[in-house]
Amino acid sequence: MPDGSAFNEFYYRNCCGQPYDRSESWLRFFALIADRIVAEIRPRRVLDAGCAIGLLVEALRERGVDARGIDISSFAIEAVPAVIRPYCRQGSIAEPLGERFDLIVCIEVLEHMSAEDADRAIANFAAHADDVLFSSTPFDYREPTHVNVRMPEEWAEAFARHGFYRDVDFDASFITRWAVRFTRRAIPVHRLVRDYERRFWPMRAAEHDARAYALELQQRLDAVEKERDRLAPFEPELHELRLLRGDLEERANKARQELQGAQNTVAAMQRSLFWRARMLMIKLFRR
């Protein structure tokens, strides 16, 4: 694992997608996470394992949760606001935490640790909590400190060694698309398999339907392209017809304008004194 010095001012300014600070976007992100934790998990004591500058600790404490934080970076801990500083400390999450928690949150941390230290951290979580909200990118190999990127099933296997399994009914995607809630569950294997299958089948069916719909759209597109190719030889003639249509419409508009002008002239003449006198004379003459 990179030592704490790797997570310095440069790292937090340039290596987190956007500068990691007390900006509105980060405060809003962690406020959302805190709201969901309070509403859906309702823990009394929470540890943010890899707390950085303490944003989640701060958000949880504002909501009445006894939240604590730990991070390997001395720079990050020194940047924690003074009011939150007593609840955040520098240290390694692979070492004993000294107390139990209702929930441990670990967001994008273990990919920065060696495989051995990450496994020790998971064992450490299991020794101090029965509930873990976890996220670790399965994609980002570009970040130099990402020395332990694993796919989700590998993390699930690592947690399962300690009796922790995915809560298949908890949607943790408010953190990341790959986030998961692992809980300690002492249940028979057949019930565990049933729960996984219960969630697997709808996703498999949705995938099948999505592929079928994509194939249907592809076939429609192919038919449209063939029809376009069939009509392509007529494009010059169609262009001439469009030009002719435009010319005819222009002539029709001009004729309408001339007709309207003539009608306006006649109407004006009919309202004139001369026209009324002339019509009177015609009537007298006919009599």
N, C-alpha and C positions, 0 to 999 in steps of 0.2 A: 504494500500500500504506500502511495506517496505520503511522506510525512506531512505534518501540519503546515510546514513552511510553504508547501506547494500551493496552498489555498490562501493566497495573499491578496493584496489589493488588486493586482493585475488580473488574477483569476476571477474575482467577483465582478470586475468591471468588464471583462472581455469573454469569459468562457461559459456563461450561463444562458446564452441565447440573447439576452439583453442585460444591461447592467443590473446586478443584484443589489438593490438598495431599498430604502423606504419610499419607493415611488408608488403612485396611486395604483398601478397595475398589480404590483406584488402585494400591496396591502389588501386589495380587493380579492386577489386569488386566495390568500390565506384566510381572509374573513369568510369566504365561501366554504373552505374546508372546515373551519372551526364550526360554522353553522351546521353543516351536515353531521359532523362528529357529535355535537351536542344533541341534535334532534334525533339521530338514528342509532347512536351507540350509547350515549348518556354516561360516559365515564366520570368518575370523581377525580381520579389521579391519572395524569397522562405524561409520558416521556416523549419528547421529540428527539429521536436519535439521529443526530446530524442536524442540529437546529440552526446552524449558520448564525445569522444576526438576530435570531429570536422572534421572527415575525409570527410564526404559528403559536409559540408560547405566549406571546403578547395577546394574540387574538383569543386564545382559549381562556386566559386569565380574565380578560374583559368580560367573558361569558360565564364566569363563576367557577371555572374548572381549575383545580390545583395542578397546573402544568409546569413541567420542568424541561430543561434542555441540556444537551451535551454535544460538543463538537470538538473535532481534533484541531481546528484552526484557531490559533491565538488571535490572529487578526479579526476573525469573525466575532469571537467572544468579546474582544475589546470594543467592537462596534455595536454591541447590544445596548439599547437605551438604558440609562441609569435605573429607571424604575423597574426594569425587568432583570437587570444584571444579577441580583441575588438568586435568581431561579435558573440561571444558565451557567455552566461551567465548562472548562476545557478538559477533554479527556477522550479516551478511546472507547467506542461501544463494544469492543471485543473483550473488555475487562469487566469484572463484576460491577454491577450498578449500585449495590448496597441497599436497595429497597425495592419493594414490589409496586407495580402499577396496574391499573385496570386496563390500560391500553398503551401500547408502544406504537408510535408513528415513525416510519422510516421511509423518507421520500428521496429517491435518487441519490443514494449513499453507497450501497454495497458494491456497485460497479466500480467505485474508486478504490476498493480494498482488494488485496490479494485473495485468491480463492480460499486459502487457509484462514485468513483473518475474517473473511465474510462468513465462513461456516462457524467460526468461534462466536461471531456476533449473533448469528441466528440461535445458537445454543444459549447464548447469554440472554437473548430476548425470552426464550422458552423458560429460563430459570427465574425470570422476574415478571412475567405477565402471561395471561391466557388468551390475549387478544392482540393481534398485530395488524396494523394498516400499512401495507407495503407497496412500494413502487420502485422499479429499477429498469431503466431503458433496455430493450432488447435490440436496439438498432444503432445507437450512436457509438461508432468506433473512431470517429474523427477526433474526439476530445482526448488529449494525451494522457490525462489522469484516469481514463476509463480502461483500467487494466483487467477488469473482470466482468465484461458484458456477457450475460447469459440469457437464454430464452426462458419464457415464463415457466415451461414445464420443469426446467432445471431448478428454479427457485422453489417450485411447488414440491419437488422431490426433497430438497434440502430441508424445508419446513416439516414435511411429512415424517422425516426421521425422528422428529421430536414430538410427534403426535398432533401436529398442527395441519389442518386441511382447509382448503378454500371454502368460504361461506358462499355457496352458489347462489344464494338469494340476495346477496348484498352487492349493489352496483357501485363500485369504487371509481368509476370513470370520471367523476368530478375532479379527481386528482390528475390522472393520465389515463389514456386508453388501456394501458396494461396494468393499472393498479389493481390490487386484490386485498381482500380482508382474509387473513388466516386466523383461525381460532382453534384452541385445543379441544379436541373432540374424542372421547373414548366411546366409540360406537362400533358395532360389528361391521366387518368388511362388506357384507351383503347390503347393509343399509347405506354405507358410504358409496358403493357402486350405484345403487338406485338413485341417490341424490345427483351424482354426476351425470348419469344417463338422462335424468329428468331435465337437466339443463342442456345436455349435449344435443338431444334429438331436435328441439325447436330450432337451435342454431344450424344444425345440419339441414333441416327442411328449408329454412330461410335461405341458406347458401344455394341449395338446389334450385329453388324458385328464382333466385336472383340470376343464376347462370342460365336458366331456361329463358328468362325474360331478355337477357342480354343476347342470347342466340336469336330470339325472335326479332329483336331490333336490328341485328346484323343482317338477317334475311330480308327484312323490309328495306334496309338501306341498299342491299344488293339489287333488289327489284327496282328501286328508284333509279339507281345508277344505270341499270340496263335500259330502262325506259328513256332516260336522258340520252344515252348513246344512240338509241333508235331514232330519236327526234333530232339528233344533232345535224343531219344533212339538211333539214328544213329550216335551220336557224337563219340563214341569209334571207330566205323568203319571208320568214316570220318578222325579221327586222324591217324589211321593206313594208310589210303590212302594218307594222307598228308606226312607221313613219307616215304612211298613207292615212292611217287612222288619226294620227295627230293633226295632219293637214286638214282632213275633213272636219274634225272637231273645231279647229281654228276657224274654218269657213262657216260652220254652223253657228258658232258663237258670234261671228261678225254679222251674219244674216239676222240672228236674233236681236242684236243691238240695233241694226238698221230698222227692223220691223218695230221694235219698241219705240224708236225715235219717230217713225211715221205715225204710230198710234198716238204718241204724245202730241204730235203736230195736229192731227185730226181732232183730238180732244180739245186742244186749245182753240182751234178754229170754231168748233161747235159751241164753245162758251163765249165767243166774241159777239159784239153788237151787230157787226156786219152780217154774220151768219144768221143770227136771229131775224134780222130785217129781210134777208134774202129768202128765208124759209117762209116768212109771212107773205111776201110778195108771190111766191110760188102757190101758196094756198089760195090767195085771192085770185090769181090768174086761173087756177083750175076751176074755181067757182064761176 
